[in-house]
Amino acid sequence: MSPKRGVVLVLLIALAVLGAASPAPAQPAKAGVIYAPLYQRAVIDHRGRILELAATAYVRNPNQARGLHVQSMVIYNGQGKQMARLIGSPRLLGPLSSLRLLVPHLPTDQGAPSLVVRWRSDNPVAPPLVEVLMMGTAGQQGISLTTTGTPLPAGP
């Protein structure tokens, strides 16, 4: 096999794997719960040095014609204990609008935190997109990463 053909084959395989890993479009619903992991610290070298990360949570309404209500945004610690509420009362997100909130830093001894967003709508809509952007810098070194929320199954 020629090197050029080998490169094309590797690219096709990579595209097939990436395409297979992409999530299916969310089904319209009237309510839901979305879970997103948070990272507030990152190990940045082999000596175990820690870089503190600031986190910003985003909730985006992907619907072009309908609004939805963000009922709650709650931060849980690594043991599953509720630590902070990011909104005090439900917020209406109009079509294609977004909500951005800074995430408070939790104590280091409480494990890796997570964000849980509860939402509802009067009509079936595409669920909101929940993302968390985390960034930190130290001197000339910096790190940034994002996580995307995943829907949780309906509870009892």
C-alpha positions as CSV (number, residue, x, y, z in Angstrom):
1,M,0.0,0.0,0.0
2,S,1.4,3.4,-0.9
3,P,2.0,5.9,1.9
4,K,-0.6,8.3,0.4
5,R,-3.2,5.6,0.4
6,G,-2.3,4.6,3.9
7,V,-2.9,8.2,5.1
8,V,-6.2,8.4,3.4
9,L,-7.3,5.1,5.0
10,V,-6.3,6.3,8.4
11,L,-8.2,9.5,7.9
12,L,-11.3,7.6,6.8
13,I,-11.1,5.3,9.8
14,A,-10.7,8.3,12.1
15,L,-13.7,10.1,10.6
16,A,-15.8,6.9,10.9
17,V,-14.9,6.5,14.6
18,L,-15.6,10.2,15.3
19,G,-18.9,10.1,13.5
20,A,-20.0,7.0,15.4
21,A,-19.1,8.7,18.7
22,S,-21.2,11.7,18.1
23,P,-24.4,11.9,20.2
24,A,-27.8,11.3,18.6
25,P,-30.0,14.4,18.4
26,A,-32.1,14.8,21.6
27,Q,-35.7,14.0,21.3
28,P,-38.2,16.8,22.1
29,A,-39.5,16.8,25.6
30,K,-41.4,18.9,28.1
31,A,-39.0,18.5,31.0
32,G,-35.6,17.0,31.9
33,V,-32.5,16.8,34.0
34,I,-29.0,17.3,32.6
35,Y,-25.8,16.4,34.4
36,A,-22.4,18.0,33.6
37,P,-19.1,17.2,35.3
38,L,-16.9,20.1,36.7
39,Y,-13.2,20.2,37.1
40,Q,-11.8,22.9,39.5
41,R,-8.2,21.6,39.7
42,A,-5.8,20.1,37.2
43,V,-2.5,18.3,37.7
44,I,-0.1,20.0,35.3
45,D,3.1,18.0,35.7
46,H,4.7,14.8,36.9
47,R,5.5,16.4,40.3
48,G,1.8,16.7,41.0
49,R,1.6,20.5,40.8
50,I,-2.0,21.7,40.8
51,L,-3.5,24.5,38.7
52,E,-6.8,26.0,40.0
53,L,-9.5,26.3,37.3
54,A,-12.3,28.8,37.2
55,A,-15.6,27.4,35.9
56,T,-18.4,29.1,34.0
57,A,-21.7,27.2,33.3
58,Y,-23.7,27.9,30.2
59,V,-27.3,26.8,29.5
60,R,-28.3,27.5,25.9
61,N,-31.8,27.1,24.4
62,P,-31.3,25.6,20.9
63,N,-35.0,26.1,19.9
64,Q,-35.7,28.8,17.3
65,A,-39.3,29.4,18.1
66,R,-40.0,28.3,21.7
67,G,-38.7,29.3,25.1
68,L,-37.9,27.0,28.0
69,H,-37.6,27.4,31.8
70,V,-34.4,26.6,33.7
71,Q,-35.9,25.4,37.0
72,S,-32.7,25.0,38.9
73,M,-28.9,24.7,38.6
74,V,-27.3,22.9,41.5
75,I,-23.7,22.1,42.3
76,Y,-23.0,18.8,44.1
77,N,-19.7,17.8,45.6
78,G,-17.9,14.5,44.9
79,Q,-20.0,12.7,47.6
80,G,-23.3,13.8,46.0
81,K,-24.1,16.4,48.6
82,Q,-25.8,19.6,47.4
83,M,-23.4,22.5,47.9
84,A,-24.7,25.5,46.0
85,R,-27.7,26.7,44.0
86,L,-26.7,28.9,41.1
87,I,-30.2,30.3,40.5
88,G,-32.7,31.2,43.1
89,S,-35.9,31.0,41.0
90,P,-36.8,29.6,37.6
91,R,-35.5,31.6,34.6
92,L,-37.1,31.8,31.2
93,L,-34.7,31.3,28.3
94,G,-36.2,32.7,25.1
95,P,-35.5,31.1,21.7
96,L,-31.8,30.9,20.9
97,S,-30.9,32.6,24.2
98,S,-28.4,31.6,26.8
99,L,-27.7,31.8,30.5
100,R,-24.1,32.2,31.9
101,L,-23.2,31.7,35.5
102,L,-19.9,31.6,37.4
103,V,-19.5,28.4,39.5
104,P,-18.3,28.9,43.1
105,H,-15.1,27.0,44.1
106,L,-15.7,24.1,46.5
107,P,-13.3,22.9,49.2
108,T,-10.6,20.5,47.8
109,D,-11.4,17.7,50.2
110,Q,-15.0,17.2,48.9
111,G,-14.2,15.4,45.6
112,A,-14.9,16.4,42.0
113,P,-18.1,18.5,41.8
114,S,-20.9,18.2,39.3
115,L,-23.7,20.4,38.0
116,V,-27.3,19.3,37.6
117,V,-29.7,21.4,35.6
118,R,-33.5,20.9,35.7
119,W,-35.6,22.4,33.0
120,R,-39.2,22.4,31.7
121,S,-41.3,23.8,28.9
122,D,-45.1,24.1,28.2
123,N,-44.6,22.4,24.8
124,P,-42.2,19.6,23.6
125,V,-38.8,21.3,22.7
126,A,-35.3,20.3,22.1
127,P,-33.5,20.1,25.5
128,P,-31.1,22.9,26.4
129,L,-27.4,22.5,25.8
130,V,-25.5,22.6,29.0
131,E,-21.7,23.3,28.8
132,V,-19.1,24.1,31.4
133,L,-16.0,26.1,30.4
134,M,-13.0,25.7,32.8
135,M,-9.8,27.8,32.5
136,G,-6.7,28.4,34.6
137,T,-3.3,30.1,34.2
138,A,-0.1,30.2,36.1
139,G,2.8,32.2,34.7
140,Q,3.0,31.3,31.0
141,Q,1.2,28.1,31.4
142,G,-2.6,27.8,30.9
143,I,-5.2,25.2,30.4
144,S,-8.8,25.3,29.2
145,L,-11.4,22.6,28.8
146,T,-15.1,22.1,28.3
147,T,-17.6,19.5,29.4
148,T,-21.0,19.0,27.8
149,G,-24.0,17.9,29.9
150,T,-25.7,14.6,29.4
151,P,-29.4,14.0,30.0
152,L,-30.3,11.9,33.0
153,P,-33.1,9.3,32.9
154,A,-36.4,10.5,34.4
155,G,-36.6,9.8,38.1
156,P,-39.4,8.1,40.0
